[in-house]
C-alpha cells in the first residue's frame, strides 16, 4: 500500500536530494509501523520528536494505513510540545552524554564546558548502548547505524567533522548555552574539578608554573592539576564564541 511522507528541518540531512523538504509517496507493507518506515527511509528514530498521521500525533507503534499522510519532525528548539508528542516518555533534552570512538576531541570540549561526558577510545556499539540506557546518557555519534537500534532512546548524529563546529552543533541542538559550567569537569577523566591550595600541590608543579601562577584546581578523581594558563584563555574565547 502507499502512504505520503514529509520530513522537516534537519531530518532532511538523512534523505537523498530528491526527497528533501517535500512530500513524497512511499510503498509500505500492510501493518507496517511508522517507526520501521521512518528508519527504512534512513532516519534514526532518536532524531524524531513528533510524528503526525493525518495531522494527529501518534507514537512509534502506530500502524500505517493506506493513503496516510505522515509528517515527521525533529526536536523543537523554541516550542513546548510536551502535551502533544507521543513518541517518547521523557523529553530529548538531557545534559549527560556518551560519545563514540570518533569524537574524542568533542568529549574534551564538552567536559571543559562542564557537561557529564563519558568517553573512551575502545567502546563497542553494544557497550555504548548499554551504558546509554543504564545511565540515561544521550549518544553522540558519527555512525548513525547505532541510532537505529530499538534499544536506543536518546541520541544524535553529529554532522560536522570539525571538533569545534561539532561542539557548536551539539550546544545548539540541545539548547545548552545557559547550562555551561566551565572548568568544573576534568577534560581527561570526566571527574569533578575543585579549587586546591597551591601549598598542597606545589611539589607536583614545574618551576615555571609554580612561579607564574597562584590559582590552581585539581580533579577529585584522577588528581590532574589545572591552572589559568593559555589553555584556559583558549576555552574562554571558545565559550564567548558559542555564546554569540
MDAnalysis code that builds the backbone (N, CA, C; Angstrom):
import MDAnalysis as mda
import numpy as np

u = mda.Universe.empty(732, n_residues=244, atom_resindex=np.repeat(np.arange(244), 3), trajectory=True)
u.add_TopologyAttr("name", ["N", "CA", "C"] * 244)
u.add_TopologyAttr("resid", np.arange(1, 245))
u.add_TopologyAttr("resname", ["UNK", "UNK", "UNK", "UNK", "UNK", "UNK", "UNK", "UNK", "UNK", "UNK", "UNK", "UNK", "UNK", "UNK", "UNK", "UNK", "UNK", "UNK", "UNK", "UNK", "UNK", "UNK", "UNK", "UNK", "UNK", "UNK", "UNK", "UNK", "UNK", "UNK", "UNK", "UNK", "UNK", "UNK", "UNK", "UNK", "UNK", "UNK", "UNK", "UNK", "UNK", "UNK", "UNK", "UNK", "UNK", "UNK", "UNK", "UNK", "UNK", "UNK", "UNK", "UNK", "UNK", "UNK", "UNK", "UNK", "UNK", "UNK", "UNK", "UNK", "UNK", "UNK", "UNK", "UNK", "UNK", "UNK", "UNK", "UNK", "UNK", "UNK", "UNK", "UNK", "UNK", "UNK", "UNK", "UNK", "UNK", "UNK", "UNK", "UNK", "UNK", "UNK", "UNK", "UNK", "UNK", "UNK", "UNK", "UNK", "UNK", "UNK", "UNK", "UNK", "UNK", "UNK", "UNK", "UNK", "UNK", "UNK", "UNK", "UNK", "UNK", "UNK", "UNK", "UNK", "UNK", "UNK", "UNK", "UNK", "UNK", "UNK", "UNK", "UNK", "UNK", "UNK", "UNK", "UNK", "UNK", "UNK", "UNK", "UNK", "UNK", "UNK", "UNK", "UNK", "UNK", "UNK", "UNK", "UNK", "UNK", "UNK", "UNK", "UNK", "UNK", "UNK", "UNK", "UNK", "UNK", "UNK", "UNK", "UNK", "UNK", "UNK", "UNK", "UNK", "UNK", "UNK", "UNK", "UNK", "UNK", "UNK", "UNK", "UNK", "UNK", "UNK", "UNK", "UNK", "UNK", "UNK", "UNK", "UNK", "UNK", "UNK", "UNK", "UNK", "UNK", "UNK", "UNK", "UNK", "UNK", "UNK", "UNK", "UNK", "UNK", "UNK", "UNK", "UNK", "UNK", "UNK", "UNK", "UNK", "UNK", "UNK", "UNK", "UNK", "UNK", "UNK", "UNK", "UNK", "UNK", "UNK", "UNK", "UNK", "UNK", "UNK", "UNK", "UNK", "UNK", "UNK", "UNK", "UNK", "UNK", "UNK", "UNK", "UNK", "UNK", "UNK", "UNK", "UNK", "UNK", "UNK", "UNK", "UNK", "UNK", "UNK", "UNK", "UNK", "UNK", "UNK", "UNK", "UNK", "UNK", "UNK", "UNK", "UNK", "UNK", "UNK", "UNK", "UNK", "UNK", "UNK", "UNK", "UNK", "UNK", "UNK", "UNK", "UNK", "UNK", "UNK", "UNK", "UNK", "UNK", "UNK", "UNK", "UNK"])
u.atoms.positions = np.array([
    [0.848, -1.195, 0.000],
    [0.000, 0.000, 0.000],
    [0.880, 1.241, 0.000],
    [0.299, 2.365, -0.303],
    [1.073, 3.590, -0.450],
    [0.669, 4.624, 0.593],
    [1.684, 5.320, 1.127],
    [1.462, 6.454, 2.014],
    [2.220, 7.651, 1.440],
    [2.029, 8.817, 2.053],
    [2.789, 10.004, 1.698],
    [3.539, 10.470, 2.938],
    [4.806, 10.826, 2.754],
    [5.669, 11.182, 3.881],
    [6.302, 12.549, 3.645],
    [6.463, 13.284, 4.740],
    [7.162, 14.580, 4.669],
    [8.034, 14.731, 5.912],
    [9.330, 14.962, 5.713],
    [10.258, 15.176, 6.817],
    [10.618, 16.658, 6.894],
    [10.853, 17.131, 8.122],
    [11.097, 18.550, 8.330],
    [12.493, 18.833, 8.896],
    [12.961, 20.039, 8.568],
    [14.219, 20.587, 9.070],
    [15.379, 19.613, 8.913],
    [16.196, 19.403, 9.980],
    [17.447, 18.660, 9.835],
    [17.250, 17.173, 9.575],
    [16.038, 16.661, 9.691],
    [15.808, 15.268, 9.319],
    [16.089, 15.043, 7.838],
    [16.006, 16.104, 7.063],
    [16.286, 16.000, 5.632],
    [17.750, 15.685, 5.344],
    [18.625, 15.867, 6.336],
    [20.045, 15.551, 6.150],
    [20.260, 14.086, 5.794],
    [19.341, 13.222, 6.213],
    [19.488, 11.782, 6.005],
    [18.864, 11.289, 4.698],
    [18.193, 12.174, 4.000],
    [17.465, 11.775, 2.794],
    [18.256, 12.091, 1.529],
    [18.016, 11.339, 0.453],
    [18.597, 11.719, -0.835],
    [17.996, 13.037, -1.311],
    [18.701, 13.735, -2.154],
    [18.318, 15.090, -2.560],
    [16.889, 15.175, -3.097],
    [16.468, 14.159, -3.826],
    [15.142, 14.228, -4.462],
    [13.978, 14.102, -3.484],
    [14.270, 13.729, -2.229],
    [13.201, 13.571, -1.240],
    [13.224, 14.659, -0.171],
    [14.167, 15.569, -0.243],
    [14.318, 16.564, 0.806],
    [13.294, 17.692, 0.707],
    [12.748, 18.052, 1.869],
    [11.876, 19.222, 2.028],
    [10.660, 19.184, 1.106],
    [10.143, 17.988, 0.901],
    [8.930, 17.855, 0.084],
    [8.191, 16.581, 0.481],
    [6.938, 16.519, 0.163],
    [6.154, 15.291, 0.356],
    [6.466, 14.329, -0.772],
    [6.498, 13.023, -0.448],
    [6.744, 12.034, -1.485],
    [6.017, 10.732, -1.148],
    [5.606, 9.992, -2.148],
    [4.918, 8.715, -1.908],
    [5.910, 7.632, -1.508],
    [5.428, 6.660, -0.726],
    [6.299, 5.575, -0.290],
    [5.461, 4.308, -0.122],
    [5.958, 3.208, -0.673],
    [5.257, 1.932, -0.586],
    [5.653, 1.211, 0.707],
    [4.656, 0.753, 1.457],
    [4.910, 0.031, 2.709],
    [4.070, -1.244, 2.735],
    [4.478, -2.181, 3.568],
    [3.712, -3.407, 3.779],
    [2.509, -3.131, 4.682],
    [1.474, -3.916, 4.532],
    [0.309, -3.803, 5.407],
    [0.750, -4.031, 6.850],
    [0.220, -3.212, 7.780],
    [0.531, -3.285, 9.211],
    [1.955, -2.849, 9.563],
    [2.640, -2.180, 8.652],
    [3.957, -1.640, 8.981],
    [3.819, -0.557, 10.047],
    [4.784, -0.502, 10.977],
    [4.758, 0.563, 11.980],
    [5.412, 1.809, 11.391],
    [5.027, 2.958, 11.925],
    [5.602, 4.199, 11.425],
    [7.093, 4.274, 11.775],
    [7.497, 3.697, 12.904],
    [8.915, 3.697, 13.287],
    [9.753, 2.921, 12.274],
    [9.302, 1.721, 11.908],
    [10.046, 0.916, 10.941],
    [10.142, 1.630, 9.598],
    [9.087, 2.309, 9.234],
    [9.068, 3.016, 7.949],
    [10.021, 4.200, 7.957],
    [10.020, 4.957, 9.050],
    [10.937, 6.093, 9.175],
    [12.383, 5.626, 9.065],
    [12.712, 4.529, 9.740],
    [14.094, 4.040, 9.709],
    [14.424, 3.382, 8.376],
    [13.421, 2.820, 7.705],
    [13.668, 2.275, 6.370],
    [14.070, 3.381, 5.391],
    [13.639, 4.596, 5.698],
    [13.994, 5.745, 4.860],
    [15.321, 6.381, 5.297],
    [15.976, 5.789, 6.312],
    [17.304, 6.248, 6.709],
    [17.346, 7.215, 7.864],
    [16.222, 7.448, 8.553],
    [16.170, 8.399, 9.651],
    [16.248, 7.650, 10.979],
    [17.286, 7.847, 11.789],
    [17.321, 7.222, 13.113],
    [16.159, 7.714, 13.974],
    [15.505, 6.815, 14.685],
    [14.340, 7.234, 15.467],
    [14.700, 8.188, 16.595],
    [15.970, 8.178, 17.016],
    [16.395, 9.084, 18.081],
    [16.394, 10.547, 17.654],
    [16.318, 10.793, 16.353],
    [16.290, 12.165, 15.849],
    [14.869, 12.730, 15.813],
    [13.882, 11.879, 16.078],
    [12.478, 12.253, 15.883],
    [11.828, 12.614, 17.215],
    [11.075, 13.720, 17.229],
    [10.395, 14.135, 18.453],
    [8.884, 14.256, 18.288],
    [8.407, 14.297, 17.058],
    [6.962, 14.401, 16.840],
    [6.597, 13.771, 15.506],
    [5.554, 12.935, 15.524],
    [5.026, 12.324, 14.299],
    [3.535, 12.629, 14.226],
    [3.104, 13.115, 13.077],
    [1.684, 13.342, 12.843],
    [1.210, 12.403, 11.736],
    [0.113, 11.703, 11.999],
    [-0.544, 10.888, 10.975],
    [-1.865, 11.563, 10.658],
    [-1.943, 12.124, 9.464],
    [-3.137, 12.859, 9.062],
    [-3.452, 13.975, 10.064],
    [-2.392, 14.679, 10.477],
    [-2.445, 15.841, 11.372],
    [-2.697, 15.498, 12.839],
    [-2.701, 14.215, 13.189],
    [-2.897, 13.807, 14.569],
    [-1.618, 13.175, 15.115],
    [-1.185, 13.550, 16.341],
    [0.048, 12.977, 16.897],
    [-0.097, 11.481, 17.184],
    [0.928, 10.727, 16.830],
    [0.934, 9.281, 17.055],
    [2.291, 8.882, 17.632],
    [2.370, 7.655, 18.178],
    [3.648, 7.187, 18.687],
    [4.324, 6.298, 17.655],
    [5.507, 5.765, 18.004],
    [6.284, 4.963, 17.065],
    [5.577, 3.672, 16.661],
    [4.652, 3.195, 17.497],
    [3.988, 1.916, 17.231],
    [2.778, 2.039, 16.316],
    [2.473, 3.242, 15.908],
    [1.305, 3.440, 15.047],
    [1.420, 2.598, 13.777],
    [0.358, 1.851, 13.456],
    [0.345, 1.027, 12.252],
    [-0.238, 1.830, 11.089],
    [0.548, 1.907, 10.031],
    [0.175, 2.727, 8.885],
    [-1.027, 2.171, 8.145],
    [-1.801, 3.090, 7.584],
    [-2.970, 2.733, 6.780],
    [-2.798, 3.308, 5.381],
    [-3.454, 2.708, 4.444],
    [-3.354, 3.170, 3.060],
    [-3.734, 4.645, 2.960],
    [-2.921, 5.401, 2.220],
    [-3.139, 6.826, 1.966],
    [-2.884, 7.729, 3.175],
    [-2.274, 7.193, 4.230],
    [-1.885, 8.048, 5.361],
    [-0.941, 9.147, 4.886],
    [-1.073, 10.316, 5.510],
    [-0.109, 11.394, 5.301],
    [0.689, 11.540, 6.591],
    [1.976, 11.232, 6.511],
    [2.830, 11.202, 7.699],
    [3.789, 12.388, 7.682],
    [3.749, 13.182, 8.747],
    [4.668, 14.315, 8.913],
    [5.592, 14.001, 10.083],
    [6.899, 14.168, 9.867],
    [7.890, 13.771, 10.877],
    [8.784, 14.971, 11.200],
    [8.885, 15.273, 12.509],
    [9.605, 16.466, 12.955],
    [10.755, 16.110, 13.898],
    [11.841, 16.897, 13.866],
    [12.936, 16.731, 14.829],
    [12.589, 17.430, 16.139],
    [13.573, 17.519, 17.048],
    [13.339, 18.207, 18.320],
    [13.024, 19.677, 18.075],
    [12.032, 20.162, 18.812],
    [11.655, 21.557, 18.714],
    [12.508, 22.378, 19.671],
    [13.155, 23.427, 19.147],
    [14.030, 24.246, 19.970],
    [13.267, 25.276, 20.798],
    [12.232, 25.885, 20.218],
    [11.594, 27.011, 20.897],
    [10.111, 26.799, 21.143],
    [9.615, 25.606, 20.943],
    [8.191, 25.336, 21.110],
    [8.010, 24.140, 22.022],
    [7.249, 24.307, 23.091],
    [7.000, 23.220, 24.036],
    [5.918, 22.309, 23.469],
    [6.304, 21.072, 23.111],
    [5.335, 20.127, 22.549],
    [5.087, 18.962, 23.504],
    [5.369, 19.185, 24.794],
    [5.268, 18.094, 25.765],
    [3.853, 17.555, 25.886],
    [2.856, 18.372, 25.594],
    [1.478, 17.905, 25.678],
    [0.985, 17.269, 24.375],
    [1.836, 17.266, 23.368],
    [1.418, 16.764, 22.058],
    [2.175, 15.510, 21.650],
    [3.494, 15.542, 21.798],
    [4.306, 14.440, 21.300],
    [4.013, 13.145, 22.042],
    [4.033, 12.043, 21.302],
    [3.754, 10.737, 21.883],
    [4.868, 9.733, 21.628],
    [5.973, 10.181, 21.057],
    [6.994, 9.223, 20.634],
    [7.945, 8.820, 21.753],
    [7.934, 9.539, 22.895],
    [8.828, 9.157, 23.993],
    [8.237, 9.625, 25.323],
    [8.542, 8.890, 26.398],
    [8.024, 9.233, 27.725],
    [8.753, 10.429, 28.320],
    [10.040, 10.561, 27.995],
    [10.843, 11.659, 28.514],
    [11.315, 12.528, 27.356],
    [11.510, 13.819, 27.597],
    [11.962, 14.705, 26.515],
    [13.380, 14.386, 26.092],
    [13.725, 14.846, 24.892],
    [15.079, 14.652, 24.386],
    [16.103, 15.442, 25.177],
    [15.682, 16.526, 25.791],
    [16.602, 17.455, 26.422],
    [17.304, 16.825, 27.624],
    [18.566, 16.505, 27.470],
    [19.392, 15.928, 28.534],
    [20.772, 16.580, 28.467],
    [21.525, 16.426, 29.554],
    [22.854, 17.018, 29.538],
    [23.934, 16.000, 29.910],
    [23.631, 14.721, 29.848],
    [24.636, 13.669, 30.065],
    [24.852, 12.951, 28.740],
    [26.122, 12.789, 28.368],
    [26.425, 12.242, 27.056],
    [27.323, 11.018, 27.140],
    [27.270, 10.212, 26.072],
    [28.259, 9.179, 25.826],
    [28.625, 9.270, 24.352],
    [29.926, 9.288, 24.050],
    [30.389, 9.535, 22.688],
    [31.075, 8.312, 22.111],
    [30.934, 8.140, 20.798],
    [31.609, 7.020, 20.156],
    [33.101, 7.340, 19.957],
    [33.837, 6.369, 19.435],
    [35.301, 6.467, 19.374],
    [35.797, 7.557, 18.433],
    [34.931, 8.091, 17.586],
    [35.340, 9.095, 16.603],
    [35.286, 10.520, 17.158],
    [34.832, 10.695, 18.395],
    [34.540, 12.032, 18.899],
    [35.332, 12.388, 20.159],
    [36.583, 11.986, 20.203],
    [37.411, 12.222, 21.378],
    [37.620, 13.693, 21.701],
    [37.907, 14.509, 20.696],
    [38.139, 15.932, 20.948],
    [36.849, 16.622, 21.378],
    [35.739, 16.233, 20.797],
    [34.445, 16.790, 21.214],
    [34.184, 16.459, 22.678],
    [34.533, 15.248, 23.100],
    [34.361, 14.855, 24.504],
    [35.138, 15.798, 25.422],
    [36.363, 16.132, 25.051],
    [37.182, 17.042, 25.872],
    [36.533, 18.418, 25.971],
    [36.037, 18.919, 24.844],
    [35.390, 20.235, 24.851],
    [34.150, 20.229, 25.745],
    [33.325, 19.203, 25.625],
    [32.106, 19.136, 26.432],
    [32.441, 19.076, 27.921],
    [33.462, 18.309, 28.267],
    [33.869, 18.235, 29.675],
    [34.365, 19.584, 30.169],
    [35.153, 20.276, 29.353],
    [35.674, 21.583, 29.751],
    [34.552, 22.607, 29.965],
    [33.428, 22.393, 29.294],
    [32.280, 23.276, 29.496],
    [31.382, 22.792, 30.627],
    [31.760, 21.685, 31.265],
    [31.044, 21.239, 32.453],
    [30.002, 20.159, 32.236],
    [29.965, 19.545, 31.045],
    [28.939, 18.545, 30.768],
    [29.446, 17.134, 31.046],
    [28.633, 16.370, 31.737],
    [28.949, 14.984, 32.091],
    [29.062, 14.176, 30.800],
    [30.287, 13.783, 30.434],
    [30.556, 13.182, 29.128],
    [31.399, 11.934, 29.278],
    [30.817, 10.784, 28.983],
    [31.554, 9.524, 29.070],
    [32.194, 9.218, 27.714],
    [33.490, 8.939, 27.749],
    [34.205, 8.612, 26.508],
    [35.439, 7.781, 26.822],
    [35.616, 6.697, 26.075],
    [36.902, 6.010, 25.984],
    [37.067, 5.639, 24.514],
    [38.306, 5.377, 24.110],
    [38.548, 5.145, 22.680],
    [38.424, 3.683, 22.275],
    [37.774, 2.859, 23.113],
    [37.651, 1.453, 22.751],
    [36.248, 0.890, 22.982],
    [35.258, 1.752, 23.189],
    [33.898, 1.270, 23.420],
    [33.290, 0.687, 22.148],
    [32.656, -0.471, 22.268],
    [31.924, -1.055, 21.147],
    [30.510, -0.480, 21.126],
    [29.816, -0.650, 20.000],
    [28.443, -0.157, 19.901],
    [27.541, -0.761, 20.983],
    [27.589, -2.076, 21.219],
    [26.740, -2.646, 22.282],
    [27.055, -2.048, 23.655],
    [28.335, -1.792, 23.941],
    [28.702, -1.203, 25.229],
    [28.167, 0.224, 25.350],
    [28.224, 0.962, 24.251],
    [27.682, 2.323, 24.249],
    [26.187, 2.292, 24.521],
    [25.467, 1.388, 23.876],
    [24.019, 1.308, 24.057],
    [23.650, 0.952, 25.487],
    [24.344, -0.022, 26.067],
    [24.048, -0.448, 27.437],
    [24.279, 0.700, 28.417],
    [25.409, 1.376, 28.285],
    [25.720, 2.473, 29.207],
    [24.760, 3.643, 29.012],
    [24.386, 3.901, 27.775],
    [23.419, 4.959, 27.494],
    [22.100, 4.696, 28.215],
    [21.631, 3.464, 28.158],
    [20.361, 3.100, 28.786],
    [20.490, 3.092, 30.303],
    [21.565, 2.484, 30.814],
    [21.741, 2.362, 32.262],
    [21.905, 3.713, 32.944],
    [22.559, 4.653, 32.264],
    [22.885, 5.935, 32.892],
    [22.130, 7.108, 32.282],
    [21.149, 6.816, 31.436],
    [20.340, 7.870, 30.805],
    [21.207, 8.913, 30.090],
    [22.136, 8.410, 29.276],
    [23.032, 9.288, 28.532],
    [22.607, 9.375, 27.067],
    [22.734, 10.557, 26.506],
    [22.494, 10.758, 25.080],
    [23.712, 10.278, 24.306],
    [23.483, 9.472, 23.291],
    [24.577, 9.003, 22.435],
    [24.875, 10.065, 21.377],
    [26.136, 10.476, 21.305],
    [26.606, 11.329, 20.211],
    [27.508, 10.478, 19.335],
    [27.240, 10.462, 18.045],
    [27.964, 9.537, 17.180],
    [28.103, 10.077, 15.768],
    [29.126, 9.579, 15.079],
    [29.285, 9.847, 13.648],
    [28.847, 8.632, 12.831],
    [28.341, 7.613, 13.497],
    [27.859, 6.395, 12.839],
    [26.387, 6.223, 13.180],
    [25.508, 6.700, 12.287],
    [24.103, 6.714, 12.668],
    [23.467, 5.323, 12.687],
    [24.215, 4.290, 12.299],
    [23.684, 2.939, 12.397],
    [23.328, 2.565, 13.819],
    [24.137, 3.018, 14.784],
    [23.867, 2.696, 16.183],
    [22.553, 3.313, 16.655],
    [22.166, 4.433, 16.057],
    [20.946, 5.112, 16.482],
    [19.684, 4.411, 15.999],
    [19.840, 3.419, 15.116],
    [18.673, 2.706, 14.600],
    [18.276, 1.517, 15.467],
    [19.115, 1.174, 16.436],
    [18.770, 0.054, 17.328],
    [17.570, 0.445, 18.183],
    [16.628, -0.464, 18.330],
    [15.392, -0.145, 19.036],
    [15.618, 0.135, 20.519],
    [16.738, -0.362, 21.080],
    [17.013, -0.108, 22.498],
    [17.401, 1.338, 22.759],
    [17.920, 2.009, 21.736],
    [18.399, 3.386, 21.895],
    [17.215, 4.345, 21.889],
    [17.135, 5.189, 22.919],
    [16.023, 6.141, 23.004],
    [16.463, 7.583, 22.775],
    [17.712, 7.918, 23.137],
    [18.181, 9.290, 23.008],
    [19.562, 9.303, 22.349],
    [19.653, 9.976, 21.229],
    [20.916, 10.039, 20.514],
    [20.880, 11.098, 19.438],
    [22.071, 11.427, 18.942],
    [22.168, 12.463, 17.907],
    [23.334, 12.146, 16.979],
    [23.085, 12.248, 15.703],
    [24.120, 12.056, 14.691],
    [24.824, 13.390, 14.461],
    [26.101, 13.466, 14.798],
    [26.881, 14.698, 14.664],
    [27.276, 14.881, 13.203],
    [26.839, 15.959, 12.598],
    [27.047, 16.166, 11.171],
    [28.478, 16.567, 10.819],
    [29.042, 17.523, 11.529],
    [30.343, 18.075, 11.157],
    [31.482, 17.112, 11.498],
    [32.618, 17.295, 10.818],
    [33.825, 16.535, 11.124],
    [34.855, 17.381, 11.864],
    [34.575, 18.659, 12.039],
    [35.475, 19.560, 12.757],
    [35.029, 19.650, 14.213],
    [35.947, 19.444, 15.155],
    [35.569, 19.303, 16.562],
    [34.925, 20.568, 17.146],
    [35.425, 21.739, 16.798],
    [34.828, 22.959, 17.327],
    [33.449, 23.201, 16.737],
    [33.300, 22.893, 15.464],
    [31.985, 23.009, 14.844],
    [31.034, 21.971, 15.429],
    [31.542, 20.788, 15.726],
    [30.735, 19.759, 16.386],
    [30.206, 20.265, 17.725],
    [31.083, 20.929, 18.483],
    [30.677, 21.458, 19.785],
    [29.542, 22.463, 19.632],
    [29.693, 23.383, 18.700],
    [28.639, 24.380, 18.473],
    [27.342, 23.701, 18.044],
    [27.478, 22.672, 17.225],
    [26.320, 21.921, 16.735],
    [25.563, 21.268, 17.899],
    [26.293, 20.606, 18.786],
    [25.678, 19.933, 19.928],
    [25.077, 20.955, 20.898],
    [25.780, 22.043, 21.134],
    [25.265, 23.079, 22.028],
    [23.943, 23.639, 21.520],
    [23.870, 23.841, 20.212],
    [22.651, 24.375, 19.630],
    [21.546, 23.321, 19.606],
    [21.908, 22.095, 19.257],
    [20.909, 21.019, 19.137],
    [20.186, 20.752, 20.447],
    [20.925, 20.831, 21.563],
    [20.335, 20.523, 22.860],
    [20.124, 21.763, 23.730],
    [20.278, 22.930, 23.120],
    [19.974, 24.197, 23.787],
    [20.716, 24.295, 25.125],
    [22.048, 24.206, 25.079],
    [22.858, 24.082, 26.287],
    [23.576, 25.368, 26.705],
    [23.361, 26.441, 25.975],
    [24.139, 27.661, 26.221],
    [24.053, 28.124, 27.671],
    [22.863, 28.018, 28.275],
    [22.671, 28.504, 29.643],
    [23.055, 27.468, 30.692],
    [23.559, 26.305, 30.264],
    [23.921, 25.245, 31.210],
    [25.429, 25.032, 31.300],
    [26.186, 25.931, 30.681],
    [27.640, 25.818, 30.717],
    [28.167, 26.090, 32.126],
    [29.039, 25.208, 32.605],
    [29.751, 25.408, 33.878],
    [31.235, 25.166, 33.608],
    [31.899, 26.153, 33.016],
    [33.265, 25.942, 32.531],
    [34.243, 25.530, 33.625],
    [35.133, 24.612, 33.246],
    [36.230, 24.156, 34.102],
    [35.764, 23.450, 35.376],
    [34.539, 22.944, 35.372],
    [34.043, 22.213, 36.545],
    [34.278, 20.709, 36.417],
    [34.672, 20.242, 35.204],
    [34.964, 18.824, 34.993],
    [36.350, 18.642, 34.397],
    [36.908, 17.494, 34.669],
    [38.229, 17.154, 34.148],
    [38.110, 16.746, 32.681],
    [38.947, 17.330, 31.836],
    [38.897, 17.012, 30.410],
    [39.445, 15.622, 30.117],
    [40.166, 15.040, 31.064],
    [40.785, 13.732, 30.866],
    [39.866, 12.588, 31.299],
    [39.282, 12.708, 32.513],
    [38.530, 11.567, 33.059],
    [37.072, 11.849, 33.335],
    [36.620, 13.098, 33.180],
    [35.227, 13.480, 33.414],
    [34.914, 13.665, 34.893],
    [35.930, 13.580, 35.756],
    [35.703, 13.808, 37.183],
    [35.452, 15.271, 37.481],
    [35.026, 15.559, 38.704],
    [34.766, 16.940, 39.107],
    [36.065, 17.628, 39.510],
    [36.148, 18.911, 39.155],
    [37.348, 19.707, 39.452],
    [37.030, 20.681, 40.585],
    [37.940, 20.753, 41.547],
    [37.766, 21.645, 42.695],
    [39.013, 22.514, 42.874],
    [38.821, 23.687, 43.456],
    [39.952, 24.564, 43.753],
    [40.822, 23.911, 44.815],
    [42.132, 24.061, 44.682],
    [43.063, 23.457, 45.627],
    [44.117, 24.488, 46.026],
    [44.512, 24.450, 47.283],
    [45.546, 25.370, 47.755],
    [46.888, 25.043, 47.090],
    [47.589, 26.086, 46.684],
    [48.864, 25.907, 45.988],
    [49.851, 25.118, 46.853],
    [49.837, 25.361, 48.148],
    [50.784, 24.697, 49.043],
    [50.632, 23.176, 49.039],
    [49.424, 22.715, 48.748],
    [49.169, 21.280, 48.804],
    [49.682, 20.530, 47.574],
    [49.872, 21.266, 46.479],
    [50.253, 20.577, 45.241],
    [51.519, 21.150, 44.592],
    [52.164, 22.138, 45.238],
    [53.301, 22.782, 44.577],
    [54.474, 21.825, 44.356],
    [54.547, 20.761, 45.134],
    [55.620, 19.782, 44.913],
    [55.415, 19.005, 43.614],
    [54.225, 19.117, 43.020],
    [53.932, 18.428, 41.761],
    [54.090, 19.350, 40.553],
    [54.374, 20.629, 40.782],
    [54.401, 21.615, 39.705],
    [55.801, 21.818, 39.150],
    [55.859, 22.173, 37.856],
    [57.120, 22.595, 37.261],
    [57.487, 23.968, 37.813],
    [58.757, 24.294, 37.773],
    [59.232, 25.524, 38.396],
    [58.567, 26.769, 37.808],
    [58.441, 26.821, 36.470],
    [57.827, 27.994, 35.829],
    [56.362, 28.133, 36.220],
    [55.663, 27.021, 36.255],
    [54.248, 27.045, 36.634],
    [54.112, 27.534, 38.073],
    [54.982, 27.070, 38.932],
    [54.956, 27.452, 40.346],
    [55.211, 28.950, 40.510],
    [56.064, 29.500, 39.670],
    [56.457, 30.906, 39.807],
    [55.439, 31.873, 39.208],
    [54.773, 31.458, 38.130],
    [53.923, 32.392, 37.395],
    [52.429, 32.301, 37.732],
    [51.982, 31.254, 38.402],
    [50.550, 31.094, 38.665],
    [50.289, 30.890, 40.154],
    [49.121, 31.370, 40.584],
    [48.781, 31.288, 42.012],
    [47.507, 30.488, 42.267],
    [46.583, 30.476, 41.289],
    [45.318, 29.755, 41.488],
    [45.373, 28.409, 40.779],
    [45.033, 27.368, 41.517],
    [45.101, 26.014, 40.977],
    [43.826, 25.228, 41.293],
    [43.578, 24.235, 40.432],
    [42.397, 23.381, 40.570],
    [42.848, 21.937, 40.350],
    [42.115, 21.002, 40.960],
    [42.514, 19.603, 40.851],
    [41.303, 18.709, 40.682],
    [41.455, 17.700, 39.814],
    [40.391, 16.716, 39.606],
    [40.298, 15.823, 40.840],
    [39.095, 15.630, 41.337],
    [38.902, 14.804, 42.523],
    [39.008, 13.310, 42.207],
    [39.035, 12.965, 40.912],
    [39.120, 11.549, 40.529],
    [40.537, 11.147, 40.143],
    [41.100, 11.801, 39.116],
    [42.425, 11.392, 38.622],
    [43.555, 12.264, 39.158],
    [43.206, 13.319, 39.904],
    [44.174, 14.219, 40.552],
    [44.918, 15.140, 39.583],
    [44.483, 15.210, 38.325],
    [45.124, 16.131, 37.378],
    [44.982, 17.562, 37.885],
    [46.052, 18.341, 37.711],
    [46.080, 19.723, 38.193],
    [45.868, 20.688, 37.024],
    [45.063, 21.726, 37.267],
    [44.783, 22.749, 36.257],
    [45.145, 24.122, 36.827],
    [45.517, 25.035, 35.917],
    [45.754, 26.418, 36.286],
    [45.352, 27.295, 35.112],
    [45.272, 28.583, 35.327],
    [44.721, 29.504, 34.329],
    [45.794, 29.966, 33.357],
    [46.284, 29.029, 32.567],
    [47.292, 29.331, 31.560],
    [46.675, 29.625, 30.209],
    [47.434, 29.416, 29.142],
    [46.984, 29.741, 27.794],
    [45.769, 28.897, 27.387],
    [45.731, 27.644, 27.850],
    [44.603, 26.773, 27.513],
    [43.311, 27.326, 28.114],
    [43.422, 27.877, 29.305],
    [42.279, 28.491, 29.974],
    [41.724, 29.647, 29.135],
    [42.605, 30.474, 28.614],
    [42.176, 31.604, 27.787],
    [41.553, 31.125, 26.476],
    [42.095, 30.053, 25.908],
    [41.522, 29.496, 24.674],
    [40.077, 29.056, 24.892],
    [39.813, 28.393, 26.013],
    [38.466, 27.915, 26.303],
    [37.524, 29.082, 26.584],
    [38.022, 30.115, 27.258],
    [37.190, 31.298, 27.489],
    [36.759, 31.925, 26.175],
    [37.681, 31.985, 25.214],
    [37.337, 32.539, 23.895],
    [36.321, 31.647, 23.186],
    [36.485, 30.339, 23.327],
    [35.538, 29.398, 22.714],
    [34.141, 29.584, 23.302],
    [34.063, 29.748, 24.606],
    [32.769, 29.959, 25.273],
    [32.127, 31.259, 24.789],
    [32.934, 32.296, 24.647],
    [32.411, 33.561, 24.146],
    [31.875, 33.415, 22.729],
    [32.593, 32.666, 21.907],
    [32.165, 32.426, 20.528],
    [30.838, 31.669, 20.498],
    [30.717, 30.639, 21.339],
    [29.483, 29.850, 21.389],
    [28.319, 30.708, 21.885],
    [28.583, 31.549, 22.866],
    [27.520, 32.376, 23.454],
    [26.943, 33.370, 22.471],
    [27.731, 33.718, 21.470],
    [27.210, 34.641, 20.453],
    [26.162, 33.977, 19.582],
])
